[in-house]
Amino acid sequence: MKAERNKIIVYTDGGSRGNPGPAGVGVVIADAKENVVKEYSKDIGARTNNEAEYEAVILALQKIKQLFGKEKAKSMEIEMRMDSQLVARQLGGKYKIMEEKLFPLFIKIWNLRMEFGKISFIEIPREKNKEADRLANEAMDVKQTKSMF
């Protein structure tokens, strides 16, 4: 039962309008029973969709470490859920990275992973990722609204 308490579920999503274009990320951190602990939304400037998906995972890992602390993070089991099949499979080691722009982001995640316990990357249907998607869109909307004035 103790392992259950140390498990968290994280929903991530990144999006870009224009691909590349104005991009944003959304992260929802929940406990093992899927009660939301914290949500994050961030404008990340101009990126491709795939870059934004990677940036969402980076933001999630950084925020988990801030929220729970370095020591607790090492003993946690983190289930990263995302609707990007490509990113989930690249981070899970099933797909090779062909896009050169993604290498530095992959390496950043790889290095961040060293500070955590078990992390799994799971692809989920888009309809099960609505909250993270909403947050990513909010970040893009804020950016668009600012540029209109």
Secondary structure, DSSP 8 states (H G I E B T S, - for coil): -HHHHTEEEEEEEEEESSSSEEEEEEEEEEETT--EEEEEEEEEEEE-HHHHHHHHHHHHHHHHHHHH-HHHHHT-EEEEEES-HHHHHHHTTSS----GGGHHHHHHHHHHHTTSSEEEEEE--GGG-HHHHHHHHHHHHHHHHHHH-
